[in-house]
Amino acid sequence: MVLESVDRAIVQALELDGRAPFRLIGDVLGVSESTVARRYRRMRAAGVLRVVGSANGMLLGYTSWTLRIRCMPDAANAIAAALARRPDTYWVHVLSGGTEISCNLQARNDAERDVLLMDTLPRTSRVLDVSAHALLGGAGTGWGGLDELTDDQVDQLRRPAPEPAPVQLTEHDRALLAVLARDGRTTVADLAAITAWSESSLRRRIELLRHHGVLVLDVDLPAAAIGHRGEARLWITVAPAQLMAVAQALGRHPETSFVGITTGPTNVVAAVVCRDNADLLRYLTERVSPLPGIHSVETAPVIRTVKRAGAPLPR
């Protein structure tokens, strides 16, 4: 499916506010509410676009890890699918010709982390090696692949910056988040039917979770839908004195959607989206390698994405 200019503008609007009313998006874009709704539903039905909700584990005291799993080529898809079904994994990708999997783990406690890292994965048949690196800091940078809106339109749609604060999640919250992980735009009426909360309580709770940065809404969009097919993961070794400067510089690049500082022999991980392999080569040689303090860069192309920020992708 090829996205037209209006489609791309709708996607960018949802990146700014995943639950923005269609009427507001239409007013800002200069099209009707029904046009926005129709085009959104068409993209969603085609499997191109989802808005998904997830919890910001850093504010909840969770520990975040980035994993690299080497396995036999004939086992990669099955292992990646099993990882994607877990509620504590995100961004599950098959890399490097099908011999490696990368994913993020967000564990609520050490016990949950250890079950996966020290028991489940090491005992999994055809897993050759597991490398786990704790994420010490980092955040989504807001990939710059979409540039359909004017600055004024962006200002009209952008939500105020969250005011991060810890929030104690209840079982009702977890049920709510599970629904939003499948569809972040589920209506309040439907959420009320699923969670048994009143609509007014749901509106207040969703707004509170978003205001404090606990509930994050992401646009789940394959980069190929807008002509970007050079997706890769970078593991970078940086001199400690330049670590923060390099991470911040990478985060300003429009090609990056995530940059994190990690433990381990490589200390920066980055998710990169370019138009094609030639553009990826240009990015590595002209934008990344000149940064002071970089000792080495390991690049792994993304072959298949099994899960992003929300529920596993349909096959």
Buried (B, 14 or more C-beta within 10 A) or exposed (E): EEBEEBBBBBBBBBBBBBBBEBEBBBBBBEBEBEBBBEBBEEBBEEEBBBBBBBBBBBBBEBBBBBBBBBBEEEBBBEBBBBBBEBBBBBBBBBBBEBBBBBBBBBBBEEEBBEEBBEEBBEEBEEBEEBBBBBBEEBEBBBBEBBEBBEEEBBEBBBEEEBEEEEBEBEEBBEBBBBBBBEBBBBEBEEBBEEBEBEEEEBBEBBEBBBBBBBBBBBBBBBBEBBEBBBBBBBBBBBEEEBBEBBBEBBBEBBBBBBBBBBEBEBBBBBBBBBBEEEBBEBBBEEBBEEBEBBEEBEBBBBBBBBBBBBBBBEE
